[in-house]
Amino acid sequence: MRLGARVLKTGIAITLAIYSAMFFDLSTASIAGISAISALKSSVNQSYKSLIEQLQANLIGAILAIIAVITLGNNPVIIGFTCILVIIITLKLKLENTIATTLVTVVVIMEVSTSTEHFAIFTFDRILAVTIGVLAASFVNIFLMPPNYEKKLSRGMISITEQTNKLMMMALHKTVSHNGLKDEIYQLKEIMRNVTKIYRLYKEDRIILVGRKKKEHEKSRKIVLFRQMLVTADNAFDTLKALNRLEYEINASPKEFQDLIKNELTCLMQYHEHALMKLIGKVNCDQTSPLHREENILKDKLTKAFLDHHDLNDEEKQKTWLHLFQVVSAILEYSENVEHLNTLVDSHQTYHKEYQVQVEQVETM
């Protein structure tokens, strides 16, 4: 298990919550620590939402708990019934993420006997402890250790492209079995799902640093780039799946057509990788790449060969042609998005070079 930022943030948030509760001389500092655990989220934007939702839900829970204790007492059955009522209300208000913390508030308030002399003070003590825990978690996530999804996202995009290219080359050169490639595709699909999740977190994350307007302008441009990188990676993945799914039909096509597919995809993968390397500053953007012109020539040859292979009079050949249409259309869509990505990268590097894309460094042994 790797000691990541999430683990450190959890420990810091709990420590800060407990120390803050002790500073205010609260009798149950542990409640603040429990609240901090529940309130810690994976992004700054989620922390803002969690802070508001937790305060709302805990206030509702505390009020219901106080009313229940005063009117009905604190019998275990009454506590259970009140918890059920709180769950129903929080679900109706779409505050389901706060249920755990809110129920803690309800239980710790209702465990006090109605005959307790300082019931009001005790109740306020519990509410304040929960609030401190939520505030501590939000402070750590927003100000102390805000997540940097840009580095993870850029590293993830490059990793997906490298793995897809490797599998594509193995499929084109027939150095992997059909089932073996299928298993690798399944694993790559899980990685792509995780990278897509990181993109969504990055897209919705708020900017809370100084120079917010400039940072938002920078981020909006990077979002466009990352979205196109994700679309292009998805196209490459679709092409890989088509190669695996229609392996028999491709092998049954003319040798010249197979060579055109191999040459076009090889050039296209190099073009794709070149665009990414240019974006992170590993390739000189002033140097014109011949890959664009070469890829266009190969694409035209592939399209022409595919159309020439069409024969309405041969039913068997017609079926093969329709299956190959899926492969060719996937390649053409991939080509179009690689070209668009390269255009965006050139524009970014020419007019917004100061907005350098951050890349997470991979640890080497």
N, C-alpha and C positions, 0 to 999 in steps of 0.2 A: 504494500500500500504506500502511495506517495504522499508525503506531507505537503499538501497544497494550501492555497490561500483560503479556501473554504474552511479547512480545519483550524487554521490560525485565527481566522475571523470569529469562529464560534467560541474558541477559548478566550479571546480578548473581550468579546461581547459579554460573556458570562462573568468574567473578572470585573469588568467595568460596572456591570449591573449590580453585582453584590457589594462592591466598594461604595457605590453611590447610595445603595439602600442603607448601608452601615453609617454613612455620613449623615443621613437624615434620621438616624437612630430608629429605624424601622425594626419591629420585632421579628419579622419573617423575611430576611434578606434572600433566603433560598427561593422564594416565590419570584423575585426579580430575575434570578438566574434562569429559572424555568421559562419565564416569559421571553427572555432574550433568545433562548434556543428556538422557540416557536416562531418568533418574529423575524429571524434572520433569513433574508431572501437572496436570490442569485443575481439580482441586478438593482441598480439605483432606482429605476422607475418602480420596480416591484416593492422596494423599501418604502418609497413615498406612499404607495397605495396601502401597503401593510400597516404603516404608521396610522393613517387615517382610519382604516377599517378596524384595526385592533382597538383604538380608542373608542370608536363608536360601539362596537360589539361588547367591550368590557363594561362600558357605562350602562348599556341595556341589561347585561347580565347582573351587574351590581344592584341596580334598581329593583329588578325582579327578585333577587335573593333577599334584599332587605324587606321588601313587601311580604314575601313568603314567610320569613322568620318572625316578623312582627304579628302577622295575622294567623298563621297556621302552625308556627313552631319550626323546630329543626329535626323532626323525626326523619329517619333514613328514607322512608317512603316519600315524604314531602320533598326531601332533597332530590331524589330521583325524578319525581314528577316535575319539579322546577327545572331540572336539567333538560328534560324532554321538551318543555315549553320553550326554553332558551334555544335549543337546537332548531325547533320549528321556526322560530322568529328569525334567527340568523340565516337560515336557508331561504326564507321568504324575501329577506333583504339582500340576498346574494352575497352574504358574508361568510360563506362556508369555510374559507381558509382560516378563519379566526375561532372556529368552534373549540379547538383544544384549549387555547388560552382562556377563552371565555368561561368554559366549564371549570377550569382551575379556580377562576375568580369566584364563581358561584359556590363551589364546594367549600373553599376556605372561609368565605363569609358566613355560610350557613352552618358551619360546624360550631360556631359560637353559640352558647346558650342565650336565650332571650333574657335571662335573669342577670346576665353579665352587666356589671355597673357601667363599664366603659364600652358598650357595644358600638356606639357611633364612632368613637376614636379607633377601635379595633377594625371596623369596616373600612374607614378611610385609610388606615394603615395598609390593608390588603390591596385596595384599589391603587394606591400610590406605588406599591411595590410592583404591581403588574405594569403600570404606566412607565416606571423607571426602566424595567426590563425591555419594553418595546422601544423606548427612546434610545437606550444603550445600543441595541442591535441596529437600529436605523442610523445612529451616529457613526458606528464602525463601518457600515456598508456604504454610507454616502460620503463621509469626509475622511475617515482614517485609512480605509483600505478599499477604495472603489474598484470594482472589477474592470479589467482592461480586455474587453472582448475583441478589440481590433487585432491584437497580436495573435490571439488564438484563432480567429477567423481566417486571417491571411495565411497562417501556417497550415490550417486545415485545408484551405483551398489548394495550396501548393501540393500538399500530401495526397489529396484525392486525385489531382491531375497526374501526379507521378505514378500512383498505383493503377489508375485507369489506363495510362499509356503502356505500362508494363504488361498488363493483362491483354491489352489490345494487340501488342506486338506478339505475345505468346499465341494468341488466337490466330493471327494472320500467318504466322510461321508454323502453325500446327505443332507447337511444342508442349501443349497441355491437352489433356483429355476433355471430352465434353462435360462429364460430370465434375471433374476437377475444377474447370472454369466456372461451372454453375455454383459450386461451393464458394469460390473466391468472390463471385459477383454478389452472393448473399451477404458475405462479410463486408464488402465494400458498401453495400446498400445501408448497413447499420451505421457505418462511418459517415456516410452522406446525410443520414437522418440527424446525427449529432451535430454536424456542421451547420445544417439548416436551422437547428434549434439555437445554436450560437448566433447565427445571423439575425434571427428574430429578436434575441435578447439585445444584441448590439443596436438594432434598428429602433427598439422602443426605449433604450436607455436614455436617461436625461443627462444634461450637462450642467454641473453645479460649480465649475471652477470660474476663476476670474477671466474676463474676456469671453463671456458666454456667446455673444452674437457672432463673433469671429469663429469660435469653435463650432457653433451650430452650422455655419456656412461651410466650414471644412468638412464636417461630418456628413452633411447632406450630399456633397459631391462624392464622398467615399461610399456612401450607401448605394449610389447609382453604380459605382464600379463593382462593389461586392455583389450586388444583385445580378449584374451581367456575368460576373465570374461564376456565380452559382448556377445561372441558367446554362452557361456554356459547359460547365462540369456535368450538369444533368443531361445535356445533349450527348456529350461524350459517353456517359454511362448508358444512355439509351442505344447508342450505336454499338457499344460492346455487347449489350443484351441481344441485339438483333443478330450480331455475328454468331453468338452462341446458339440462339434459338433456330436460326436458319442455316446452320452449318452444312447440312446435307444439300440444300438448294444451291448454296454458293459453290460447293465442291462439284456439283453437277453442271455448273455454268462453264462456258469456254475458258480455256487457260488464259487467253489474252484479257478477258474480262476480270478474272481473279487477280491478275497482275495489276490491272488498273485500280482495283479496290485497294490492294496492298500499297501501291505507290501513293495514291491519293490520301489514304489515312496516315501513312508514315509522314508525309509532308504536312498534313493538317495537324498532327500531334506536335510536330516540331514548331509549327507556327503558333499553336496554342501555348506551348511552354515558353516560347520566345516572348510572347506578349506578357506573361506573368513575370518573367525575369526582368523585363524592361520596367515593369511597374515598381518592383522593389529595388531597382537601381543596380542590378547585376549585369545589365546589358546596356551599352551606350545607345541612348535613344536617338542621337544625331546620326547614327549609322543606319543607312537604309538597308533593310533586309530583303534579299531576293526571294524569300519564302512566299510572300504575298503573290507575286507574279507567277511563280512556279505552281503554287496551289491552284490558282485560277485556270492555268493551262490544263493541269491534270483533272480538275473538276469538269471542264468542258469535254475532255476526251472521255471521261467516265460516263457523262450524260449522253453523249453521242453513241457510245458503244451500247449503252443500255437501251436506247430507243431503236437502234439497229437490230437488237436482239429480239424485238417484238415481232411475233408472227401470228396473225389471227387465224391462219389456216391450220396451224399445228396446235391441237388442244393441249397436249402434254407440255409443249414449249410455252404455251400461254399461261399455264398454271405456274410454271417455274418463274416466268417473267413477273407475274403478280406477286409472288413471294419475294423476289429480288427487289421489287418496287419498295418494299418496307426498308430494306437495307439502304438503298440509294437515297430515299427520302430522308432517312436518319442522318446519312452522311452530308447531304446538302444542307439540312437544318443546322447541323454541327458546324459546317463551313461558314454559313451565314452569321452565326453567333460568334465564332472566333474572329471573323473580320470586324464585327461590330465591337467586340471587346478590344481588339487592337486599335481601333479608331478612338475609343474612349480613353485608352491608356496614353495614346499619342497626345490627345487633347489635354489630359491631366498633366502629363510631363512637360508640355509646352507652356501652358497657361497657369497651372497651379502646382508647380514643382515644389513650392514651399510646404504643401500639404503631403509630406512624405508618409507613405503607408508603413505602419509598424509591423514587424514580423517577429513572432516568438521564436527565440533561438532553441534549437533542439539540443538537448544534453547528449554529449558523446562520452563513451567510456574510455 
